[in-house]
Amino acid sequence: MAERNAGRTVKYREMSKAELETQQGELAEQIFRLRFQLSTGQAEGLKKLREAKRDFARIKTVLRETELRKA
Protein backbone atom coordinates (compact mmCIF):
# COMPACT_ATOMS: atom_id res chain seq x y z
CA MET A 1 0.00 0.00 0.00
CA ALA A 2 2.90 2.35 0.69
CA GLU A 3 4.04 2.00 -2.91
CA ARG A 4 0.62 3.08 -4.19
CA ASN A 5 0.60 6.11 -1.90
CA ALA A 6 4.11 7.08 -2.96
CA GLY A 7 2.95 6.92 -6.57
CA ARG A 8 0.17 9.37 -5.85
CA THR A 9 2.58 11.79 -4.23
CA VAL A 10 4.88 11.60 -7.24
CA LYS A 11 1.89 12.22 -9.52
CA TYR A 12 0.98 15.34 -7.54
CA ARG A 13 4.57 16.61 -7.59
CA GLU A 14 4.53 16.44 -11.39
CA MET A 15 1.42 18.64 -11.63
CA SER A 16 1.57 22.40 -12.05
CA LYS A 17 0.41 24.73 -9.30
CA ALA A 18 -2.80 25.54 -11.18
CA GLU A 19 -3.60 21.85 -11.65
CA LEU A 20 -2.97 21.19 -7.96
CA GLU A 21 -5.24 24.04 -6.93
CA THR A 22 -7.99 22.77 -9.24
CA GLN A 23 -7.63 19.25 -7.85
CA GLN A 24 -7.67 20.65 -4.32
CA GLY A 25 -10.96 22.42 -4.99
CA GLU A 26 -12.51 19.29 -6.47
CA LEU A 27 -11.42 17.21 -3.49
CA ALA A 28 -12.78 19.79 -1.03
CA GLU A 29 -16.15 19.58 -2.78
CA GLN A 30 -16.02 15.78 -2.79
CA ILE A 31 -15.18 15.69 0.93
CA PHE A 32 -18.13 17.98 1.64
CA ARG A 33 -20.51 15.73 -0.30
CA LEU A 34 -19.18 12.57 1.35
CA ARG A 35 -19.51 14.09 4.83
CA PHE A 36 -23.07 15.03 4.02
CA GLN A 37 -23.81 11.48 2.88
CA LEU A 38 -22.36 10.07 6.10
CA SER A 39 -24.46 12.42 8.21
CA THR A 40 -27.59 11.13 6.47
CA GLY A 41 -26.67 7.54 7.29
CA GLN A 42 -25.16 6.44 4.00
CA ALA A 43 -22.02 4.78 5.41
CA GLU A 44 -20.73 3.39 2.12
CA GLY A 45 -18.73 6.56 1.50
CA LEU A 46 -16.46 6.20 4.53
CA LYS A 47 -13.57 4.64 2.61
CA LYS A 48 -13.90 7.23 -0.16
CA LEU A 49 -13.94 10.01 2.44
CA ARG A 50 -10.73 8.78 4.06
CA GLU A 51 -9.03 8.48 0.70
CA ALA A 52 -10.17 11.95 -0.40
CA LYS A 53 -8.93 13.48 2.85
CA ARG A 54 -5.53 11.84 2.40
CA ASP A 55 -5.27 13.07 -1.20
CA PHE A 56 -6.29 16.56 -0.06
CA ALA A 57 -3.50 16.51 2.55
CA ARG A 58 -0.98 15.28 -0.03
CA ILE A 59 -1.86 18.14 -2.36
CA LYS A 60 -1.57 20.69 0.43
CA THR A 61 1.83 19.23 1.34
CA VAL A 62 3.11 19.44 -2.23
CA LEU A 63 1.85 23.02 -2.57
CA ARG A 64 3.59 23.96 0.67
CA GLU A 65 6.84 22.28 -0.45
CA THR A 66 6.88 24.30 -3.67
CA GLU A 67 6.11 27.46 -1.70
CA LEU A 68 9.03 26.83 0.64
CA ARG A 69 11.42 26.05 -2.22
CA LYS A 70 10.72 29.46 -3.76
CA ALA A 71 11.47 31.29 -0.50
N, C-alpha and C positions, 0 to 999 in steps of 0.2 A: 504494500500500500504506500510505503514511503516513496517508492520510485514513481508512482503515479502522481503523487502530490508534488514531487520535485519537477516533474514534467510540466505541470500546470504553472509552477512558478517561473520556469524558463520561458514558457509561452507568454506569460504576462510581461516578462522583462524584454521580450522582443517587440512588444507593441509600442506604438507611439503614445505620447502623453494624452492626445485627444482621444485615441482609441480606448485607453485605460479609463479616462473620465466618462466616456460613453458607457463602457461596460459597468463601471461603478454605479452609474445612475440606473441602469437596467437591473442590476442586482439589488439595489436598494428598493426598487419597486417590487421586485419578486419577493424579497424578504417581507415587505409589508403585506403583500397578498397572502403569503404562506402563514404569517402570524394571524391574520384575520381568519383564515380557514381553520387553524388550530383552535382559535377562541370559539368558533362555532361548532366544535366537536368533530371536525374532520381530521383525524389523527394521521392519515396516510401521508401528509406532507412533512412529517417531522424529519425524516432523513434528508429530504430536499432542502428544508430550512437549514439544517446543520451544514450541509454542503455549500449552500449559498452564502451563509455567514462566513465560512472559511475562505471562500473565494473572494468575498468582499474584503476580508482582512488582508489577504495576499495582495490584492490590488492596492490597498492603502499603503502597505509596506513598500511595494515597488515604487509607488509615487513618492513616498517619503525618501527612499534611497536616492532617487534621481534628484530630488530637491537638495539633499545634503551634498551630493557630488558637485552640484553647481556652486555651492557656497564655499 
